[in-house]
Amino acid sequence: MRFLTAGESHGPALTAIVEGLPAGLPLTEEYVNQHLARRQGGYGRGGRMKIEKDRVRFLSGVRGGLTLGSPVTMLIENKDYANWSDIMSPAPGADVSKRVVTRPRPGHADLTGAIKYRHRDIRNVLERASARETAARVAVGSAARLLLEELGIKIIGFVKQIGSVAVEEKEYSFTELRDSLSRSQLLCPDPGAERRMIEEIDRCRQQGDSLGGIFEIHAYNLPVGLGSYVHYDRKLDGRLAGALMSIQAIKGVEIGAGFRAAAMPGSEVHDEIFYHPHEGFYRQTNGAGGIEGGMTNGRAVVVRAAMKPIPTLYKPLRSVDLHTKEPFEASVERSDVCAVPAAAVVGEAVVAWELAAAVLEKFPGDNLQELVNAVQQHRQYVRQV
C-alpha cells in the first residue's frame, strides 16, 4: 500500500490517492467523515475548527460502497477557500501581494522552509506545513482502519497527559477505553485527570500560552509476525515510530515501556513466555508493547507520542523579519490552545496505515475475502504451534 496527499491549508481542497486497498472493502464516505469529525473535536481547539466541517468525497476506486482494487482518490474541500480564492488561486492572476508573510514564527517551519525553497513569502511554506494536512491523513488512515476492523483488529487512542497533568499507568482493555472515551471532551479515560487538564487549558488560554501532551495508541488482536527482523526498514517498531514522528509537532515516541525501561532491571522489563494447549504461547505482561525483534508478538501494540505545545501563541515570542531583518514580537489572530486530542486521532490514523500495510505484506490481499481467509488460517496455525 502507498498513498500521496496534496493541498494547502487555504487552498481549494486537500486530496489523497490511496493505492493497494483490496477489492471488496465496504468503504463509505460516511465512515471516513466520522473520523474526520473526531479530528476536529477536543477541548481547547481554535477558530479554524468552527469554519471547517470536513467531509470527504470519493472520486475514484469505490463503486456501490465497495473498493474496486484500483486507486482510491479522496477530496476534502477547504470551506475557508472562499475567503482566500483571490490570494491562493493557482492562476497567474492571483493577488500574491496580499497577506504576504515575512515574519517567521518560532517553532514553525516558516524560516527554515523559506530558506530551503528560497521563498520570499513565508505563506508558500506555512500553507503546506500546516497541520491542516493531517485531515487528509486521517481520511487515508480511516480506510486502513476499516481494513483492520474487517480482520478483527481494533485501534483506539487516548490522551495520557496534557501539560503537567497525567493519567496513572494502567493496562486497559479495548472495551474499557471505548466506553470511557465516549464520555470525554479530551479523549481522556480518567474523569478526574480530565477535569484537571481542562483547568490547565483554561489557565493557559488566559495567559495567551499553549499546551502540549502525550497520547497513547493501542492496537488489539494483531496477527503474530507482522513486520520483520531481517531488514532494518521492515522492523514494525521503526516504521510506527517514523509514522508518528511525521505528524506535525510530535517530538518523541515510545513503544511499550519506552523510556521507563531504561531505568528498570531486565527482570521487570521483559515479558515471560507461557504456553496453554488451547491458546498456544502467550505472555501475561506487555513491557515490549506488543513488538519484539521488529515483529508483532500477539499482545496489544502500545505506542506513545509526545506533542510539543503549539507554537502559534497569543503570547508574543521574539523573532526577526525575513526582509527587513528587524526584530518583532509575533502575534496571531486565532490558534488552538491545545490540540493533543486531535493529534491522538491523527496518531490512530498513521498507526492504522502502518499496521494495514504490514498485514498486506504478509498476507495475499487482492480481494478482502482472500485476505480474511489467509489471516484466519494463520491464527489457527499460531494456536497449534
C-alpha positions in Angstrom: 0.0 0.0 0.0 1.0 3.6 -0.6 -0.6 7.0 -0.5 0.1 10.6 -1.5 -1.5 13.7 -0.1 -1.6 17.2 -1.7 -3.2 20.6 -0.9 -2.6 23.8 1.0 -4.3 25.0 4.2 -6.2 27.8 2.5 -6.2 26.2 -1.0 -9.3 24.8 -2.7 -9.0 21.3 -1.2 -6.9 18.6 0.3 -6.6 15.4 -1.8 -5.2 11.9 -1.3 -4.6 9.0 -3.6 -4.5 5.6 -1.9 -3.2 2.6 -3.8 -3.2 -1.1 -2.7 -6.5 -1.5 -0.9 -8.1 -4.9 -1.6 -11.2 -5.1 -3.7 -14.4 -5.6 -1.8 -13.7 -3.4 1.2 -17.0 -1.8 2.3 -15.7 1.8 2.4 -18.1 4.7 2.6 -17.7 8.4 2.8 -19.7 8.5 6.0 -17.3 6.1 7.7 -14.4 8.4 6.8 -16.4 11.5 7.9 -16.9 10.1 11.4 -13.1 10.1 11.9 -12.6 13.5 10.3 -15.1 14.9 12.8 -13.2 13.3 15.6 -10.0 15.1 14.5 -11.8 18.5 14.7 -13.0 17.9 18.3 -11.5 18.3 21.7 -11.5 21.0 24.4 -9.0 23.8 23.6 -9.4 24.0 19.8 -9.3 27.3 18.0 -11.4 29.2 15.5 -10.5 27.3 12.4 -12.5 24.3 13.6 -15.6 26.5 13.6 -15.1 27.2 9.9 -14.2 23.8 8.5 -16.6 20.9 8.8 -14.6 18.3 7.0 -16.3 15.8 4.7 -14.7 13.6 2.1 -15.7 12.8 -1.5 -14.5 9.7 -3.3 -13.5 10.5 -6.9 -12.3 7.0 -7.9 -11.7 3.5 -6.7 -15.1 2.9 -5.0 -18.3 1.7 -6.6 -21.5 0.9 -4.8 -19.9 1.1 -1.4 -17.1 -1.3 -2.2 -13.5 -0.7 -3.2 -12.5 -1.9 -6.7 -8.8 -2.6 -6.1 -7.9 0.4 -8.2 -6.5 3.7 -6.6 -9.0 5.5 -4.3 -9.0 9.3 -4.7 -10.3 11.3 -1.8 -11.1 15.0 -1.8 -11.7 17.3 1.3 -12.8 20.8 0.4 -11.5 23.7 2.4 -14.5 25.8 3.2 -12.3 28.8 4.0 -11.0 28.9 0.5 -13.9 31.2 -0.4 -12.2 33.9 1.6 -8.8 33.2 0.0 -9.6 32.4 -3.6 -8.0 35.6 -5.0 -4.8 35.1 -2.9 -4.4 31.3 -3.2 -5.7 30.8 -6.8 -3.3 28.7 -9.0 -4.0 31.1 -11.9 -1.3 33.6 -12.9 -3.7 36.4 -11.9 -3.6 35.5 -8.2 -3.0 38.5 -5.9 0.1 37.2 -4.3 0.9 40.7 -2.9 -1.9 40.4 -0.4 -1.4 38.9 3.1 2.3 38.4 2.4 4.1 36.8 5.4 7.6 37.9 6.2 7.7 37.3 9.9 8.7 33.8 10.8 7.1 32.3 13.9 9.4 30.5 16.4 8.7 26.7 16.4 7.2 26.6 12.9 8.7 25.5 9.6 8.5 29.2 8.5 12.1 30.4 8.4 13.8 27.1 7.6 11.3 26.3 4.8 11.7 29.8 3.3 15.5 29.4 3.2 15.3 25.8 1.8 13.0 26.7 -1.1 14.1 30.3 -1.5 10.7 31.8 -0.9 10.3 35.5 -0.1 6.7 35.0 1.0 6.5 32.6 4.0 2.9 31.9 3.1 4.3 29.5 0.5 5.7 27.4 3.4 3.1 27.6 6.1 0.2 26.7 3.8 1.6 23.2 3.3 3.5 22.8 6.6 0.2 23.5 8.4 -1.4 20.7 10.5 -4.4 21.1 8.2 -2.6 18.5 6.1 -3.5 15.9 8.8 -7.1 15.9 7.7 -6.0 14.1 4.5 -4.0 11.6 6.5 -7.0 10.8 8.8 -9.0 10.1 5.7 -6.4 7.8 4.4 -5.9 6.1 7.8 -9.6 5.6 8.1 -9.5 3.3 5.0 -6.7 1.4 6.6 -8.6 1.2 9.9 -11.6 -0.2 8.2 -9.5 -2.9 6.6 -8.1 -3.9 10.0 -11.6 -3.9 11.5 -12.7 -6.5 8.9 -9.9 -8.7 10.3 -11.0 -8.3 13.9 -8.2 -5.8 14.7 -9.2 -2.8 16.8 -7.3 0.5 17.2 -8.0 3.2 19.8 -6.1 6.2 21.2 -6.4 8.3 24.2 -4.8 11.4 25.8 -2.4 10.3 28.5 -1.1 13.7 29.6 -1.7 17.4 29.0 0.9 19.8 30.4 1.7 18.5 33.9 -1.5 16.5 34.4 -1.1 12.8 33.6 -3.3 9.7 33.7 -2.0 7.0 36.0 -0.3 3.9 34.4 -2.9 1.2 33.8 -3.5 -1.6 31.3 -6.7 -1.0 29.5 -9.0 -3.3 27.6 -10.5 -2.1 24.3 -14.0 -2.0 25.9 -12.8 0.0 28.9 -11.2 2.6 26.7 -14.1 2.8 24.2 -16.7 3.3 27.0 -14.7 5.8 29.0 -13.7 7.9 26.0 -17.3 8.2 24.7 -18.0 10.4 27.7 -14.8 12.5 27.4 -14.2 16.0 26.0 -10.4 15.3 25.8 -10.3 11.6 24.8 -9.1 11.0 28.4 -10.2 7.8 30.2 -9.8 9.3 33.7 -12.5 11.8 34.6 -10.5 13.2 37.5 -7.5 13.8 35.4 -9.6 15.3 32.6 -11.0 17.9 35.0 -7.5 19.0 35.9 -6.5 19.0 32.3 -9.4 21.4 31.4 -8.3 23.7 34.3 -4.8 23.7 32.9 -6.0 24.5 29.4 -8.2 27.4 30.7 -5.3 28.8 32.7 -3.0 28.7 29.6 -5.7 30.4 27.5 -6.0 33.2 29.9 -2.2 33.6 29.8 -2.0 33.6 26.0 0.0 30.4 26.1 -0.3 26.8 24.7 0.0 23.3 26.0 1.4 20.0 24.6 1.0 16.5 26.0 1.2 12.8 25.4 -1.2 10.4 23.6 -1.2 6.7 23.6 -2.4 4.3 20.8 -3.4 0.6 21.4 -4.0 -1.9 18.7 -5.6 -5.2 19.7 -5.8 -8.7 18.2 -3.0 -8.3 15.7 -1.7 -11.5 14.0 1.7 -12.7 15.2 4.6 -11.9 12.9 3.8 -8.6 11.2 7.0 -6.8 10.3 10.4 -8.5 10.2 13.7 -8.7 11.9 15.5 -9.4 8.6 16.0 -5.8 7.4 16.1 -2.5 9.3 13.4 -0.9 7.2 10.9 -3.7 7.7 11.0 -3.6 11.5 7.5 -2.6 12.6 8.5 -0.6 15.6 10.8 1.6 13.4 8.0 2.1 10.9 5.5 3.1 13.6 8.0 5.5 15.2 8.6 7.1 11.9 4.9 7.5 11.1 4.2 9.1 14.4 7.2 11.4 14.2 5.9 12.6 10.8 2.8 14.2 12.5 3.2 17.9 13.0 4.5 18.9 16.5 5.4 15.3 17.6 8.8 15.3 19.3 9.1 11.9 20.9 7.8 8.3 20.5 7.8 5.4 22.9 6.8 1.7 22.4 5.7 -0.3 25.4 7.7 0.6 28.5 9.6 3.0 26.4 12.0 5.3 28.3 10.9 3.9 31.6 12.6 0.6 30.6 16.0 2.4 30.7 15.7 2.8 34.5 14.3 -0.7 35.2 16.1 -4.1 35.6 15.7 -6.5 32.8 13.7 -8.9 35.1 10.9 -6.2 35.3 11.0 -5.2 31.6 10.9 -8.4 29.6 7.7 -10.4 29.2 7.9 -14.0 30.3 6.5 -16.6 28.0 3.9 -19.2 28.9 2.0 -22.0 27.0 -1.5 -23.3 27.1 -2.7 -26.2 24.9 -5.7 -24.3 23.6 -4.2 -20.8 23.4 -0.6 -21.6 22.3 2.2 -19.3 23.5 1.2 -16.2 25.5 2.5 -13.5 27.8 1.0 -12.1 30.9 2.7 -8.7 30.8 3.4 -6.3 27.9 6.5 -4.3 28.6 7.5 -4.8 24.9 4.4 -3.0 23.7 3.4 -6.0 21.5 6.6 -5.8 19.4 9.7 -8.0 19.8 12.5 -8.0 17.2 10.6 -5.7 15.0 7.5 -8.0 14.8 4.2 -8.3 16.5 4.1 -10.9 19.2 0.4 -11.3 19.8 0.0 -8.8 22.6 -1.6 -5.4 22.1 0.7 -2.9 20.3 1.1 0.1 22.6 2.7 3.2 21.2 3.0 6.7 22.8 3.9 10.1 21.3 4.8 13.4 22.8 3.4 16.6 21.3 5.1 19.9 21.9 3.0 23.0 22.7 1.5 24.6 19.7 4.0 27.4 18.6 1.4 29.8 17.3 0.8 31.9 20.5 -1.3 34.8 21.6 1.6 35.5 24.0 4.2 37.1 21.7 7.5 35.5 21.1 10.5 37.3 19.6 11.6 36.8 16.0 13.2 38.7 13.1 11.6 39.9 9.8 12.8 37.9 6.8 13.1 41.0 4.6 14.0 43.9 6.9 15.9 41.9 9.5 14.2 44.0 12.1 13.2 42.3 15.4 9.5 42.0 16.3 7.1 40.2 18.6 5.0 37.5 16.9 1.2 37.7 17.3 -1.7 35.7 15.9 -5.4 36.1 15.1 -6.5 32.6 16.0 -4.9 29.4 17.3 -5.5 26.3 19.3 -4.5 26.3 22.9 -4.2 22.5 23.0 -4.6 20.0 20.1 -3.4 16.8 21.8 -6.8 15.0 21.4 -6.8 15.9 17.7 -3.2 14.6 17.5 -4.3 11.3 19.1 -6.9 10.9 16.3 -4.2 11.5 13.7 -2.0 9.1 15.6 -4.6 6.4 15.3 -4.7 7.0 11.5 -1.0 6.7 10.9 -0.7 3.7 13.1 -3.6 2.1 11.3 -1.9 2.7 8.0 1.4 1.1 9.0 -0.3 -1.9 10.5 -2.6 -2.4 7.5 0.5 -2.1 5.2 2.3 -4.8 7.3 -0.8 -7.1 7.1 -0.8 -6.8 3.3 2.9 -7.5 3.1 2.4 -10.8 5.0 -0.9 -12.0 3.5 -2.4 -12.0 0.0 -4.7 -9.1 -0.4 -6.1 -8.6 -3.9 -9.6 -9.3 -2.5 -10.9 -8.8 1.0 -12.3 -12.3 1.4 -9.0 -13.8 0.3 -7.2 -11.7 2.9 -9.7 -12.6 5.7 -9.2 -16.4 4.9 -5.4 -16.1 4.9 -5.4 -14.3 8.3 -7.8 -16.8 9.8 -5.6 -19.7 8.7 -2.5 -18.0 10.2 -4.3 -17.5 13.5 -5.2 -21.2 13.6 -1.5 -22.1 12.9 -0.3 -19.9 15.7 -2.6 -21.5 18.2 -1.3 -25.0 17.4 2.5 -24.3 17.2 
